[in-house]
Amino acid sequence: MSAPGAALLTRPPAENGGRSLAAQLLLALICGGYAVGAALGWGSSEIAEIMGDFGLSAAGILAAVSCYSYARSIDRRERPAWLLFAFSSLMGACGNAVWGWYEVVLGEPVPKPSLADFAFLCFAPPAIVGLLVLAKRPVTRAGWVCLGLDSWLIGGSLLTLSWSLALANAARTAQSGATGSVPSAAISLAYPLLDIALVSMVLVLHFRRSEGNRSAVNTAIAALALTVLSDALFTSPLLSDGYQSGQLLDAGWFAGSLLLAYAPWGARRLHPLPPAAPHPPAERPHSRPITGSLPALTPYLAAAVCTLGILYNVVDGRKVDRMVVFTGCTVVLALVIRQGIMLLDNIALTQELAQKENHFRSLVQGSSDVIMIAAPTGTLHYVSPAAAGVYGREAEELVGSELASLIHPEDLGRVVHEVRRFLAAPPTEEPTTRIECRFKSGGGEWLNVESTVNRHQGGLILNSRDVTERVRLQAQLQHSAEHDPLTDLPNRALFTRRVRQALTGRRAGDHSTAVLFIDLDGFKAVNDTIGHQAGDELLVEAARRLQDSVRAGDTAARLGGDEFAALILGDGSRDRSAREYQVHEIADRLRTTLSQPYRIAGSEVRVAASIGVAFADPGITPSDLMRNADLAMYRAKAGGKDRVELYAPQMQAEVARKAELAGRLRTALHEGEFALLHQPVVSLATGEVTAVAAQARWRSAQGILFTPAEFLRVAEHSEASFAHGREQAPGRDARGGAGPGAGGAGGGPDTARAAELGRWILEEAVGHAAERHRVGHDVPVAVRMTAQRLLDRAVPTASVEALLNRHGLPSGALVIELADSDPRVPFDELERRLAALRRLGVRIALDGFGSGYAAISALRRLPVDILKLDRGLVEGVVESARLHKITAGLLRIANDLGMQSVADGVDLPEQVMALRAMGCTHGQGLAFSGPLDEYRLRRALVRSTFPVPGGAAQPALAGGSPGGSMAIRRGSHNETPVPPT
């Protein structure tokens, strides 16, 4: 595009509009001034001849230059048309210049014929070809034939009328053979014939112009039409004999040339390109019926003109000329042929339309979705036959009913609001919307229906499908994510949310709300003596007793292992001592109830309960309230167990002491007291080792390995007490990862220490994996990290890439296991971090799937490659039918999503066979191997496979100390398995 054209497009709309109006006014003034001067005779005959000859020549040259410049500035198929318009204008300018040479310079009359006639005759053909270039080209041969027939219908009609009026006399003059009359007559015939052809093209192409620069094309057509009109007046018998240069007729040619010069540039100013439209343009209104029907009426109008030409001769009493008869017959024949073509075309279009209608009707009627069309009033006008299978109601029964009467009353307000909002939105911004509500079926039950809604003539088109099963599955998964799979009590996440609601809702000012933390004393002995199945039955019975003992509005929950909790909502009492006494009685009654003998497996089993109580003091947070109850519970256990302890502020002093213990963890880390073990991850189908899971251990002075959380317990108490099996505190990380559960009230390290330990684990795991990779053991290593750790700004994605590059480990050899995180973790940022790691080639595993609060949300939003089932599901998958169904459903989800699945805590051969039958691909646990040091791990990798249990239980492979193997005690729900030494 040329610089002037680019400037026109980039000017602001207001500036372009002002300049366009000024250009139009200037054009009107120039043309008006020329017309006034011509009407007044220009003051003298000499000036009239100059303005009538050289003035028209100058206007033609200006039009030629303008069209030529515009043709060079565009890069479209219209360029040849504007070049032809430029040549046509140049021919007109040359003709006027020759005319001026004779009249003004030589002072002689213009001979007939002359070079001016030749130039004038060359004006029409280029303009006709240019109009053909600008026309919207037909796509079929029938379209080309119709274009030619339309041109002849108009041209033949005009020829009939013109021949009847004037051209017959010129033809007879030419036939008389008088000297000098034949060329003059031929020229006088050529002018109107070319003008007729040009008028025909102008009229036909006015209805067939392309969608390009329509303003420029329309202006050019108007300019050519004005020129043709002036030619017609010039060749008429009334003006041709008495014409002189400079008369008023010249104003028509002058205005036509200036209008053609203005067409390409001025029209572009009228429609500048907006710099940025805030909203998409609205839909273009439909054409008015009269305007849209003019192209169809053109052939009939042309035939009417032809008929008028014949009637003129008949009514006037003249003999009908053979030329008129021949031309009229050809026009009628062309009309008949055109109508025949249009009839065949209409028949083909009708058949095609019927075929498409049948096709779409088959699609609609055969679709499993229900398609409904509702009028603006909400009345259903059409319902597809699929309604019988989806809703249990025939389509005819639904037609005519109100859509609102079929929607559940509780959902109706929301649906009406969404529909009104959707109809008010611009269609270009929101062409469709989705609505989910409950729909009444033929049997009277309410179905969950998801509908895609589109606009239709002021009403709606609804494409609906039954999603009841999906909603039920989501509700089941949501329930599983918020409830303990063994006891069906609320889990820690749901309990925490309800505590938060109690502190922030309408009970925010009620400080009599209390939280009870409950731990079953002696539960480990039940597992050791009777077995895990008996332990599960005891936990289920204890949960039932706890649920029956609390009030309807209170909440009983299982936090994990043998730890339970209860939320006792306040009664608005302001007497703190009376409320403490009342809650103490409730807690003591719970303790007595939970301490009653249990009948398990034909034996009477006894456990005690230690309960800690904390009240919602003013300004306390949910986490602080639960921490206080946890501290009180540990005080009850330390005070002799089987008792109730109220929280006292003095217990906070223990937090400082436990912070000191966190310092010991840092010292142990810096002095090299930590070791890194790896537990093989085995294919349940082949027994092949497909990965290893890194786990940190602290080596005590006696050479016993402990997890980081266990190290703090040993430091706080004694190694002997741990060896005798003290119950695990809530939140302890049994796998040795640096998760948030390693800290808190139980005595774990603070966030900084956990982060430092996490960095150490990651660096050691990558370094060892790189060494194994160099000796040919290409087995990926899995490192467990919490969401808080991944979101730490001190651990950018680039540091992981730098670590892999420094050790020379391929990125595909690292698996990050995302542990359960706090509900306040921002999922958007976590998703970006994980996506960045995946771009490096690092695979992502969702650890603890099936037990965490955020399992469903994480699966839906986070880029996960591997699902790792929680050991709580695996431990009871054989004995508990409920856990078996839940685990099978989770594995089905993993398989449907194309993810690998890893079961954590696979300790028994029966678990291996059950998980393999349910579709689990990999397992990790004592059924194959415990955590191994580097030497034993490489031996296992050389062997590369473990025996996969296929029948009776087989001895589990475990590592041992340098002095020999050591039997591994299998932990229960509440204990951390002691790894090999």
Secondary structure as GFF3:
##gff-version 3
##sequence-region A 1 981
A	DSSP	alpha_helix	3	10	.	.	.	ID=ss1
A	DSSP	alpha_helix	13	39	.	.	.	ID=ss2
A	DSSP	three_ten_helix	41	43	.	.	.	ID=ss3
A	DSSP	alpha_helix	45	50	.	.	.	ID=ss4
A	DSSP	pi_helix	51	55	.	.	.	ID=ss5
A	DSSP	alpha_helix	56	73	.	.	.	ID=ss6
A	DSSP	alpha_helix	79	100	.	.	.	ID=ss7
A	DSSP	pi_helix	101	106	.	.	.	ID=ss8
A	DSSP	alpha_helix	115	121	.	.	.	ID=ss9
A	DSSP	alpha_helix	124	134	.	.	.	ID=ss10
A	DSSP	alpha_helix	141	162	.	.	.	ID=ss11
A	DSSP	pi_helix	163	167	.	.	.	ID=ss12
A	DSSP	alpha_helix	168	176	.	.	.	ID=ss13
A	DSSP	alpha_helix	181	206	.	.	.	ID=ss14
A	DSSP	alpha_helix	214	235	.	.	.	ID=ss15
A	DSSP	alpha_helix	237	240	.	.	.	ID=ss16
A	DSSP	alpha_helix	249	270	.	.	.	ID=ss17
A	DSSP	alpha_helix	289	315	.	.	.	ID=ss18
A	DSSP	alpha_helix	322	366	.	.	.	ID=ss19
A	DSSP	beta_strand	370	374	.	.	.	ID=ss20
A	DSSP	beta_strand	380	383	.	.	.	ID=ss21
A	DSSP	alpha_helix	387	390	.	.	.	ID=ss22
A	DSSP	alpha_helix	395	398	.	.	.	ID=ss23
A	DSSP	three_ten_helix	403	406	.	.	.	ID=ss24
A	DSSP	alpha_helix	409	424	.	.	.	ID=ss25
A	DSSP	beta_strand	432	440	.	.	.	ID=ss26
A	DSSP	beta_strand	446	456	.	.	.	ID=ss27
A	DSSP	beta_strand	459	466	.	.	.	ID=ss28
A	DSSP	alpha_helix	468	482	.	.	.	ID=ss29
A	DSSP	alpha_helix	492	504	.	.	.	ID=ss30
A	DSSP	beta_strand	514	521	.	.	.	ID=ss31
A	DSSP	alpha_helix	523	529	.	.	.	ID=ss32
A	DSSP	alpha_helix	532	549	.	.	.	ID=ss33
A	DSSP	beta_strand	555	560	.	.	.	ID=ss34
A	DSSP	beta_strand	563	568	.	.	.	ID=ss35
A	DSSP	alpha_helix	576	594	.	.	.	ID=ss36
A	DSSP	beta_strand	598	600	.	.	.	ID=ss37
A	DSSP	beta_strand	603	605	.	.	.	ID=ss38
A	DSSP	beta_strand	608	615	.	.	.	ID=ss39
A	DSSP	alpha_helix	622	638	.	.	.	ID=ss40
A	DSSP	beta_strand	644	646	.	.	.	ID=ss41
A	DSSP	three_ten_helix	649	652	.	.	.	ID=ss42
A	DSSP	alpha_helix	653	670	.	.	.	ID=ss43
A	DSSP	beta_strand	674	683	.	.	.	ID=ss44
A	DSSP	beta_strand	689	699	.	.	.	ID=ss45
A	DSSP	beta_strand	705	706	.	.	.	ID=ss46
A	DSSP	alpha_helix	708	716	.	.	.	ID=ss47
A	DSSP	alpha_helix	719	723	.	.	.	ID=ss48
A	DSSP	three_ten_helix	740	742	.	.	.	ID=ss49
A	DSSP	three_ten_helix	744	746	.	.	.	ID=ss50
A	DSSP	alpha_helix	751	774	.	.	.	ID=ss51
A	DSSP	beta_strand	781	785	.	.	.	ID=ss52
A	DSSP	alpha_helix	787	790	.	.	.	ID=ss53
A	DSSP	alpha_helix	797	807	.	.	.	ID=ss54
A	DSSP	three_ten_helix	811	813	.	.	.	ID=ss55
A	DSSP	beta_strand	814	818	.	.	.	ID=ss56
A	DSSP	alpha_helix	827	840	.	.	.	ID=ss57
A	DSSP	beta_strand	843	849	.	.	.	ID=ss58
A	DSSP	alpha_helix	855	861	.	.	.	ID=ss59
A	DSSP	beta_strand	866	869	.	.	.	ID=ss60
A	DSSP	alpha_helix	871	875	.	.	.	ID=ss61
A	DSSP	alpha_helix	881	896	.	.	.	ID=ss62
A	DSSP	beta_strand	900	904	.	.	.	ID=ss63
A	DSSP	alpha_helix	909	917	.	.	.	ID=ss64
A	DSSP	beta_strand	922	924	.	.	.	ID=ss65
A	DSSP	alpha_helix	934	943	.	.	.	ID=ss66
A	DSSP	beta_strand	960	961	.	.	.	ID=ss67
A	DSSP	beta_strand	964	965	.	.	.	ID=ss68
###
